[in-house]
Amino acid sequence: MKSRIIVSVAIGCMFLWSCGNKSRSIDQANEGNTVIQQEDGSLVLNIDKAACYNDISNPASNTAEWKVVIAKPGRFKVWLTSATRDTTDLSYVNSVKVTFLDSFLEVDPVCDKVVKNSEDISYPYYRADSYLGSFYVLEAGAYNLQVISEKVLPREAMNQHSGFTEDTRLMSLLLTPMTR
């Protein structure tokens, strides 16, 4: 009888401990630059949440990187969101490169869509979305995604509240699921 109680207590402790570990791993997935797929299947990759690497001597190699967790695989459209003063010329000197899985997109961004009254961008800037292409994800899982552009600014520049120093600034990537 005494041994059954000890075994029951031991099993209960292991159960509680394992449940605690699961919740911690979910919390760790939400930390840092990890982006979890939203209920509608989209992923919003904000530049201020990315791990950024900047090269002062060659800004064209500036890189932002995110870890993305995809629960619903499929084909995703890739949109680049910019804050700009001039929607007719986004002023990207070099093409923007996006790498995801074994796929690579390289595009000179143009304004495909202007979003009026965007909550994250204030006047005199406008939100301009540029379609970059698409990626196919075969399986659910955690992956790394990178964007390389001279418009990936150092974190200090992103945190300035006095406004932008350039006409155009890269704000985010948006991955939206393609539907039939």
C-alpha positions as CSV (number, residue, x, y, z in Angstrom):
1,M,0.0,0.0,0.0
2,K,2.8,2.4,1.0
3,S,4.7,1.6,-2.3
4,R,1.5,2.4,-4.3
5,I,1.2,5.8,-2.7
6,I,4.9,6.5,-3.4
7,V,4.5,5.4,-7.1
8,S,1.3,7.5,-7.5
9,V,3.1,10.6,-6.0
10,A,6.1,10.0,-8.3
11,I,3.9,9.7,-11.4
12,G,1.9,12.8,-10.4
13,C,5.2,14.8,-10.0
14,M,6.5,13.6,-13.3
15,F,3.1,14.6,-14.9
16,L,3.2,18.1,-13.4
17,W,6.9,18.5,-14.3
18,S,6.3,17.4,-18.0
19,C,3.3,19.8,-18.3
20,G,5.5,22.6,-17.0
21,N,8.2,21.9,-19.6
22,K,5.7,22.1,-22.4
23,S,4.5,25.5,-21.4
24,R,8.1,26.7,-21.1
25,S,8.9,25.5,-24.6
26,I,5.9,27.4,-26.0
27,D,7.0,30.5,-24.1
28,Q,10.5,30.2,-25.5
29,A,9.1,29.9,-29.0
30,N,7.4,33.3,-28.5
31,E,10.6,35.0,-27.3
32,G,13.0,37.0,-29.5
33,N,12.5,37.1,-33.2
34,T,10.3,34.1,-33.5
35,V,7.1,34.7,-35.5
36,I,4.2,32.2,-35.2
37,Q,1.7,31.8,-38.0
38,Q,-1.6,33.6,-37.3
39,E,-5.0,32.0,-37.3
40,D,-5.7,33.2,-40.9
41,G,-2.4,31.5,-42.0
42,S,-0.4,34.7,-42.5
43,L,2.9,35.7,-41.0
44,V,3.8,39.3,-40.2
45,L,7.6,39.8,-40.0
46,N,8.2,43.3,-38.5
47,I,11.8,44.6,-39.1
48,D,12.0,45.9,-35.5
49,K,11.4,42.3,-34.2
50,A,14.2,40.8,-36.4
51,A,17.7,39.9,-35.6
52,C,19.5,42.5,-37.8
53,Y,23.1,42.5,-39.1
54,N,24.5,45.7,-40.5
55,D,27.6,46.4,-42.6
56,I,28.5,50.1,-42.6
57,S,31.0,49.7,-45.5
58,N,28.4,47.8,-47.6
59,P,24.8,48.5,-46.7
60,A,23.5,46.4,-49.5
61,S,24.4,43.3,-47.4
62,N,22.4,44.5,-44.4
63,T,20.3,41.5,-43.2
64,A,17.2,40.9,-41.1
65,E,16.4,37.4,-40.0
66,W,13.4,35.8,-38.3
67,K,12.6,32.3,-37.1
68,V,9.1,31.5,-38.4
69,V,6.8,28.7,-37.1
70,I,4.4,27.4,-39.7
71,A,1.5,25.2,-38.6
72,K,-0.4,25.3,-41.9
73,P,1.9,24.6,-44.8
74,G,1.2,25.6,-48.4
75,R,2.1,28.3,-50.9
76,F,2.6,31.9,-49.5
77,K,2.7,35.2,-51.3
78,V,5.5,37.4,-50.1
79,W,4.9,41.1,-49.7
80,L,7.4,43.8,-48.7
81,T,6.0,46.7,-46.8
82,S,7.8,50.1,-47.0
83,A,7.2,53.5,-45.5
84,T,7.7,56.0,-48.2
85,R,7.2,59.7,-49.0
86,D,7.0,58.9,-52.8
87,T,4.8,56.0,-53.8
88,T,6.0,56.3,-57.5
89,D,9.7,55.7,-56.6
90,L,10.6,53.6,-53.5
91,S,14.3,54.5,-53.9
92,Y,15.7,51.0,-53.3
93,V,19.2,51.3,-54.7
94,N,19.8,47.6,-54.9
95,S,17.4,44.7,-55.3
96,V,15.9,43.1,-52.2
97,K,16.8,39.5,-51.6
98,V,14.6,37.1,-49.6
99,T,15.8,33.5,-48.7
100,F,13.5,30.9,-47.2
101,L,14.1,27.2,-47.1
102,D,15.8,26.4,-50.4
103,S,14.1,29.3,-52.3
104,F,15.5,32.7,-53.2
105,L,13.7,35.8,-54.4
106,E,15.5,38.8,-55.8
107,V,13.3,41.8,-56.8
108,D,13.5,45.5,-57.4
109,P,10.6,46.7,-55.3
110,V,7.9,48.8,-56.9
111,C,4.7,50.0,-55.4
112,D,2.0,47.5,-56.2
113,K,-0.4,48.6,-53.5
114,V,-0.8,51.8,-51.4
115,V,-2.4,51.2,-48.0
116,K,-4.2,54.4,-46.8
117,N,-4.5,55.2,-43.1
118,S,-2.1,52.5,-42.0
119,E,-1.8,52.3,-38.2
120,D,1.9,51.7,-38.2
121,I,3.0,54.5,-40.5
122,S,2.2,58.2,-40.0
123,Y,2.1,61.2,-42.3
124,P,4.1,62.4,-44.3
125,Y,4.9,58.7,-45.0
126,Y,2.7,56.3,-46.8
127,R,2.6,52.5,-46.7
128,A,3.6,50.9,-50.0
129,D,3.4,47.1,-50.5
130,S,5.5,45.4,-53.1
131,Y,4.8,41.9,-54.3
132,L,8.0,39.9,-54.3
133,G,6.8,36.4,-55.4
134,S,5.9,33.2,-53.5
135,F,7.3,30.4,-51.5
136,Y,6.0,26.8,-51.0
137,V,6.2,25.2,-47.6
138,L,5.7,21.4,-47.7
139,E,5.7,20.6,-44.0
140,A,4.8,22.4,-40.8
141,G,7.8,23.4,-38.6
142,A,10.2,26.1,-37.6
143,Y,12.3,27.8,-40.3
144,N,14.6,30.8,-40.8
145,L,13.8,33.6,-43.2
146,Q,16.2,36.3,-44.3
147,V,15.8,39.6,-46.1
148,I,18.9,41.4,-47.4
149,S,18.6,45.1,-48.3
150,E,20.3,48.5,-47.8
151,K,16.9,49.5,-46.2
152,V,17.5,47.2,-43.2
153,L,18.6,49.9,-40.8
154,P,20.5,49.5,-37.6
155,R,18.3,49.0,-34.5
156,E,19.3,52.4,-33.2
157,A,18.0,54.1,-36.3
158,M,14.7,52.1,-36.1
159,N,14.1,53.3,-32.5
160,Q,14.5,57.0,-33.3
161,H,11.2,58.8,-32.7
162,S,12.2,61.9,-34.6
163,G,11.2,60.4,-37.9
164,F,12.9,58.7,-40.8
165,T,16.2,59.9,-42.2
166,E,15.4,58.6,-45.7
167,D,12.6,58.8,-48.2
168,T,11.9,55.0,-47.9
169,R,12.3,52.5,-45.1
170,L,11.7,48.8,-45.1
171,M,9.1,48.1,-42.4
172,S,8.1,44.4,-42.7
173,L,7.5,41.3,-44.8
174,L,4.1,39.8,-45.0
175,L,3.5,36.1,-46.0
176,T,-0.1,35.4,-46.9
177,P,-1.4,32.0,-47.8
178,M,-2.6,31.5,-51.4
179,T,-6.1,30.2,-51.8
180,R,-7.7,28.5,-54.8
